[in-house]
Amino acid sequence: MKTNKSFAKRLRVTKKGKVIARAPGHNHFNAKRSGKEHQHKNRTTNMVFTNVNRSRFLAN
């Protein structure tokens, strides 16, 4: 099965094997958001994959 390269570029694997991605909703329409909301969006999110999906979205 081929790796989904466009999605794989948005992920990062940590030393312990966790998969981390940027939280959605960062790109536009942020001017009216509060500072607290901006900070909260800045955090990364952990992606939970099954073994099948892990091999599909991440290169070996």
C-alpha positions in Angstrom: 0.0 0.0 0.0 1.3 3.5 -0.9 2.0 6.1 1.8 -0.2 9.1 1.7 2.6 11.7 1.3 0.6 14.8 1.6 -0.8 13.8 5.0 2.5 12.2 6.2 4.2 15.6 5.8 1.9 17.1 8.4 2.8 14.5 11.0 5.8 14.2 13.3 6.8 11.0 15.2 8.4 11.6 18.6 11.3 9.6 20.1 8.8 7.4 22.0 6.7 6.7 18.9 3.8 9.2 19.5 2.4 10.8 16.4 1.9 14.6 16.7 0.1 16.9 14.4 -0.8 20.6 14.4 -4.4 21.2 15.6 -6.8 22.4 12.9 -8.2 25.9 12.6 -5.0 28.0 12.5 -4.9 29.4 9.0 -7.4 32.3 8.7 -10.3 34.1 10.5 -8.2 34.5 13.6 -8.2 38.3 14.0 -11.4 38.3 16.2 -10.3 35.4 18.4 -9.1 36.1 21.9 -5.5 35.7 23.0 -6.5 32.8 25.2 -8.0 31.0 22.2 -4.9 31.7 20.1 -2.7 30.1 22.7 -5.0 27.1 23.1 -4.9 26.5 19.3 -1.1 26.7 19.3 -0.8 23.4 21.1 -0.2 20.2 19.1 -2.6 17.2 19.2 -1.8 13.5 19.5 -3.0 11.4 16.7 -4.2 7.9 17.6 -3.7 5.4 14.8 -4.5 1.7 14.4 -1.6 -0.4 13.1 -3.2 -0.5 9.6 -3.6 3.2 9.4 -0.1 3.9 10.9 1.5 2.0 8.0 -0.7 3.7 5.5 0.1 7.3 6.6 3.7 6.9 7.8 6.6 5.8 5.8 8.4 2.7 7.1 
